Amino acid sequence: MMHAACKERKNILWAVLVSNLFIMKIKNIISWKKNLGSKRPYTIAFKTISDVDNVFVKVTLEDGSFGIGAGNPSEYVTGESIAMTHATLSQENLAFLIGRDLRDFYALLDEIMLKFPQAPAARAALDIALYDAFTKHLQIPLGRFLGIQIKSMPTSITIGIKNVEETLEEAQEYYDAGFRYLKVKTGNAVAEDIERMAKLREKFGNAIHIRVDANQGYDEAALIEFYALTKKFDIELIEQPLRAGMELQMKQLPDEIKAILAADESVLTPAQAFDLATPPGACGIFNIKLMKSGGIYPAHQIATIARYAGIDLMWGCNDESIVSIAAALHVAFSFPNTKYIDLDGSLDLMVDVGKGGFQLSDGIMSITDQPGLGVQLVDEPDEALA
């Protein structure tokens, strides 16, 4: 009798364990906004950035496991403000997800894309949290779930628009810290931009790689002038020199310029990626940012279009928590056509809500073997957004 009772209890326990393994229903979702501060304000072609707000999402499953996501919109690029991101992620707006089974993973991601079409950073935060929760439940790193192709890669680190002397000082600081890939913001004055390239190459020789981000600051004439006078300095790529909306003009540029052009503000959606890739192509590189595409799911679609069109990938960011930086790194490393990463967005933050997520040594980034994003939440909200 005792043996039979013990066996029955074991069977019941096993049934509960197996049942719990496969139950992935969403119990609750909270979101909150936090100012992460900035150690180093910087200027780009259309604004100066001195403060950093991110919106965070925590998706908890019925078994107690959870996923974390983060969003930081670029209002100038997508029209979404941080206030819009915050409001979109209210508990009322996310009520449709409560009680849903996360095993319907891609159906949920499709719903999110349809429900919040004008809020890509909000979608990204929610998308990242769901990916994190799903892969934590599976007890595998997100990169493994996506099909990791790359183990590590050097990231560039960004120098804002500064005069020549300040540019060289900051470049030296980054060089001393082990970074060898610099992304230099340009777009205000082409003559000074050219001088900055010349002085960087003069000071560092071939010990550094130089990337340029004009943030839509050039017209066609300025771009051609910049390219002609900096070609000898071996500029690795030129990111979004022309305004978004000038994709036809991009397609008409000389092939040698297009080969090193990286579309950024021009490639927000898979549909735009398809148009840019349609012959004659507009660029040789797509810069994908989760905050403008709307998360990992649509970013993966953009990257797949690029892969089969023979377009290289660069993965960029806004000023973001390690939560979304880690997410971008995982998906970046799942594509063999990823040739560049520019994922320095968390490095100058004063505080963050998590730790971990990736490893950084001498400017080289790699993901960890921890489940999900590999981020440990260390600062939960005092008050959830109601």
C-alpha positions in Angstrom: 0.0 0.0 0.0 2.8 2.4 0.9 4.6 1.5 -2.3 1.5 2.2 -4.4 0.8 5.5 -2.6 4.4 6.6 -3.1 4.3 5.6 -6.8 1.0 7.6 -7.2 2.5 10.7 -5.6 5.5 10.4 -8.0 3.2 10.1 -11.0 1.3 13.2 -9.9 4.5 15.1 -9.3 5.8 14.1 -12.7 2.5 15.2 -14.3 2.7 18.6 -12.6 6.3 19.0 -13.7 5.6 18.1 -17.3 2.5 20.3 -17.3 4.4 23.3 -15.9 7.2 22.8 -18.5 4.8 23.5 -21.3 2.5 26.1 -19.7 3.6 29.5 -21.0 0.7 31.7 -20.2 1.3 35.4 -19.6 0.3 36.3 -16.1 1.0 40.1 -16.0 2.9 42.8 -17.7 4.2 46.0 -16.1 6.1 48.9 -17.7 7.9 51.9 -16.4 10.1 54.9 -17.5 13.5 55.6 -16.1 16.1 58.3 -16.7 19.4 56.6 -17.1 21.5 59.8 -17.4 24.5 60.4 -19.7 28.1 60.7 -18.9 28.9 62.4 -22.1 26.5 64.7 -24.0 27.1 64.7 -27.8 25.9 66.4 -31.0 24.7 64.9 -34.2 23.5 66.7 -37.4 20.1 67.6 -36.0 20.3 67.6 -32.2 22.4 67.5 -29.0 21.7 64.5 -26.7 22.3 65.2 -23.0 19.7 63.0 -21.2 18.5 59.5 -21.7 15.1 58.1 -20.9 14.2 54.5 -21.6 10.9 52.7 -21.1 11.0 49.1 -19.7 8.6 46.2 -19.9 8.5 43.1 -17.7 6.4 40.2 -18.9 5.8 37.6 -16.2 4.6 34.1 -17.0 2.4 31.9 -14.8 5.4 29.8 -13.7 7.1 33.0 -12.3 9.7 33.3 -15.0 9.8 36.7 -16.8 11.3 38.6 -19.7 12.5 42.1 -19.8 12.5 44.6 -22.7 13.5 48.2 -23.2 12.6 51.0 -25.7 14.1 54.4 -26.5 12.6 56.0 -29.6 14.1 58.5 -32.0 11.3 61.0 -32.5 13.1 62.8 -35.4 13.3 59.5 -37.3 10.1 57.7 -36.5 7.8 60.4 -35.1 7.5 58.5 -31.8 8.3 60.4 -28.5 9.3 58.8 -25.2 5.9 59.9 -23.9 4.2 58.0 -26.7 6.3 54.9 -26.0 5.4 55.1 -22.3 1.7 55.6 -23.0 1.5 52.8 -25.6 2.8 50.3 -23.0 0.1 51.0 -20.5 -1.5 48.1 -18.8 -4.8 48.9 -20.5 -3.2 48.7 -23.9 -1.5 45.4 -23.1 -4.5 43.7 -21.5 -5.0 41.7 -24.7 -1.9 39.7 -23.9 -2.8 38.7 -20.4 -3.7 35.0 -20.2 -2.3 34.3 -23.7 -0.1 31.3 -24.3 3.5 32.3 -25.3 3.7 29.2 -27.4 1.7 31.1 -29.9 4.8 33.2 -30.2 4.9 34.4 -33.7 1.1 35.0 -33.8 1.5 37.3 -30.8 4.4 39.2 -32.4 2.2 39.7 -35.5 -0.6 41.0 -33.4 1.8 43.5 -31.7 3.0 44.8 -35.1 -0.6 45.3 -36.2 -1.9 46.8 -33.0 0.9 49.5 -32.5 2.0 50.4 -36.1 3.1 54.0 -35.1 5.1 53.0 -32.0 8.2 51.0 -33.1 10.1 51.6 -29.8 7.2 50.5 -27.8 6.8 47.4 -30.0 10.5 46.8 -29.7 10.4 46.8 -25.9 7.5 44.4 -25.8 9.0 42.2 -28.6 12.3 41.9 -26.7 10.6 41.1 -23.4 8.6 38.2 -25.2 11.8 36.8 -26.8 13.5 37.0 -23.4 10.7 35.2 -21.6 10.3 32.6 -24.3 14.0 31.7 -24.5 14.4 31.8 -20.7 11.6 29.3 -20.5 13.4 27.1 -23.0 16.6 27.6 -20.9 18.7 28.6 -24.0 20.4 31.9 -25.0 18.4 34.0 -27.4 21.2 33.8 -29.9 21.0 30.0 -29.9 17.3 30.1 -30.5 17.8 32.5 -33.5 20.7 30.3 -34.9 24.0 31.9 -33.9 26.5 32.4 -36.7 29.1 34.7 -35.1 30.8 34.4 -31.8 32.3 38.0 -31.3 32.9 41.2 -33.2 34.4 44.6 -32.5 31.9 47.4 -32.1 32.5 51.0 -33.2 32.2 53.7 -30.6 30.7 57.1 -31.5 32.3 60.5 -31.5 29.8 63.4 -31.9 30.1 66.5 -34.0 33.1 68.3 -32.5 35.9 70.5 -33.7 39.2 68.9 -34.9 41.0 69.2 -31.5 38.1 67.7 -29.5 37.6 64.9 -32.0 41.3 63.9 -31.7 41.1 64.1 -27.9 38.1 61.8 -27.7 39.5 59.4 -30.3 42.7 59.1 -28.2 40.6 58.3 -25.1 38.7 55.5 -26.9 42.0 54.2 -28.4 43.5 54.0 -25.0 40.4 52.1 -23.8 41.0 49.5 -26.5 38.5 50.6 -29.1 39.8 50.4 -32.7 36.6 51.2 -34.6 35.5 54.9 -34.5 32.2 56.1 -35.8 32.4 59.9 -36.4 29.3 62.0 -36.6 29.4 64.5 -39.5 26.9 66.6 -41.5 27.2 70.2 -40.3 30.1 71.5 -42.4 31.6 69.3 -45.1 35.0 71.1 -45.1 35.5 70.6 -41.4 34.3 66.9 -41.7 37.0 66.3 -44.3 39.6 67.9 -42.1 38.6 65.7 -39.2 39.1 62.6 -41.3 42.5 63.8 -42.4 43.7 64.5 -38.9 42.4 61.2 -37.5 44.3 59.3 -40.2 47.4 61.5 -39.7 47.4 60.9 -35.9 46.5 57.2 -35.8 47.6 55.9 -39.2 46.0 52.5 -40.0 45.7 51.6 -36.3 42.0 52.6 -36.3 39.0 52.0 -38.6 36.9 55.0 -39.4 33.2 55.0 -40.0 31.1 58.1 -40.8 27.5 58.9 -39.9 26.2 62.1 -41.6 22.6 61.6 -40.1 21.0 63.0 -43.3 23.2 66.1 -43.2 24.5 66.1 -46.8 23.0 66.8 -50.2 24.3 64.9 -53.3 27.0 67.5 -54.0 28.4 67.5 -50.5 28.4 63.7 -50.4 30.3 63.4 -53.6 32.8 66.1 -52.4 33.2 64.3 -49.1 33.7 60.9 -50.8 36.2 62.2 -53.3 38.4 64.0 -50.8 38.3 61.3 -48.1 38.7 58.2 -50.3 42.4 58.1 -49.6 41.7 57.9 -45.9 40.0 54.5 -46.3 36.6 55.4 -44.8 34.9 52.1 -44.0 31.3 53.3 -44.6 29.2 56.4 -44.8 25.9 56.1 -42.9 22.8 57.8 -44.3 24.3 60.9 -45.9 21.1 61.9 -47.7 17.7 62.6 -46.3 15.2 59.8 -45.9 12.9 60.1 -48.9 15.9 60.5 -51.3 16.2 56.8 -52.0 15.8 57.3 -55.8 18.8 59.7 -55.7 20.7 57.1 -53.7 20.0 54.5 -56.4 21.5 57.0 -59.0 24.8 57.5 -57.2 28.0 56.0 -58.6 28.4 52.3 -57.7 31.7 52.9 -55.8 29.9 55.3 -53.4 26.8 53.1 -53.0 29.1 50.2 -52.1 30.0 51.9 -48.8 26.7 53.6 -48.2 24.7 52.3 -45.1 21.0 53.1 -45.2 19.7 54.0 -41.7 16.8 56.4 -41.6 15.8 55.1 -45.0 15.2 51.5 -43.8 12.7 51.4 -41.1 10.5 48.5 -42.3 10.8 45.3 -44.3 8.9 46.9 -47.1 11.5 49.7 -47.3 14.3 47.2 -47.2 12.8 45.4 -50.2 12.5 48.7 -52.1 16.1 49.6 -51.4 17.3 46.2 -52.4 15.4 46.1 -55.7 17.8 46.8 -58.6 19.4 49.1 -59.0 20.2 48.9 -55.3 20.5 52.0 -53.2 23.3 50.9 -50.9 25.7 48.1 -49.9 24.8 48.1 -46.2 21.6 48.2 -44.1 22.0 49.7 -40.6 19.3 47.9 -38.6 18.1 49.4 -35.3 15.5 47.6 -33.2 14.0 50.9 -32.1 13.1 51.9 -35.6 12.2 48.5 -37.0 10.0 47.6 -34.0 12.0 44.8 -32.4 13.7 41.5 -33.2 10.9 40.1 -35.3 10.8 42.7 -38.0 14.5 43.3 -37.8 15.0 39.6 -38.6 12.8 40.1 -41.7 14.9 43.1 -42.8 18.1 41.2 -42.3 16.8 38.2 -44.3 15.9 40.5 -47.2 19.5 41.9 -47.1 21.0 38.4 -46.9 19.4 37.2 -50.1 20.0 40.6 -51.9 23.8 40.4 -51.1 23.6 43.4 -48.8 25.8 43.6 -45.7 24.4 44.3 -42.3 25.3 46.9 -39.7 23.5 46.8 -36.3 23.1 50.1 -34.6 21.3 51.6 -31.6 20.0 54.7 -29.9 21.1 55.6 -26.3 19.8 52.3 -24.9 19.9 50.1 -21.8 22.0 47.0 -21.9 18.6 45.2 -22.2 18.0 46.2 -25.8 21.7 46.4 -26.7 22.0 42.7 -25.7 18.9 41.9 -27.8 20.4 43.6 -30.9 23.7 41.7 -30.4 22.0 38.3 -30.2 20.1 38.9 -33.4 23.1 40.5 -35.2 25.2 37.4 -34.5 22.5 35.2 -36.0 23.2 36.5 -39.5 26.3 35.6 -41.5 26.0 38.9 -43.5 26.5 41.0 -40.3 29.8 42.8 -41.0 29.6 45.7 -38.6 28.1 46.4 -35.2 27.7 49.9 -33.6 26.2 48.9 -30.3 27.8 51.4 -27.9 24.5 52.9 -26.7 24.7 51.7 -23.1 28.4 52.5 -22.5 27.9 56.2 -21.4 24.8 55.7 -19.3 25.0 56.8 -15.6 22.8 53.9 -14.4 20.9 50.9 -15.9 18.2 48.6 -14.7 20.2 45.4 -15.4 23.6 43.9 -15.7 25.2 41.3 -17.9 23.7 40.8 -21.3 27.1 40.8 -23.2 30.8 40.8 -22.6 33.0 43.7 -23.8 36.8 43.5 -23.9 39.0 45.9 -25.9 36.0 47.0 -27.9 35.1 43.4 -28.9 31.6 42.3 -28.0 30.3 38.7 -27.4 27.1 37.3 -25.9 27.0 35.1 -22.8 25.7 31.5 -22.4 23.0 32.6 -20.1 19.3 31.9 -21.0 17.4 34.6 -22.8 19.1 37.9 -23.1 21.5 37.0 -20.3 20.5 40.2 -18.5 19.9 40.2 -14.7 17.3 42.7 -13.6 18.8 44.7 -10.7 16.5 47.7 -10.5 12.7 47.1 -10.7 10.3 50.0 -10.8 9.0 51.7 -7.6 5.7 52.0 -9.3 4.4 50.3 -12.4 2.6 52.3 -15.1 -1.1 51.9 -14.5 
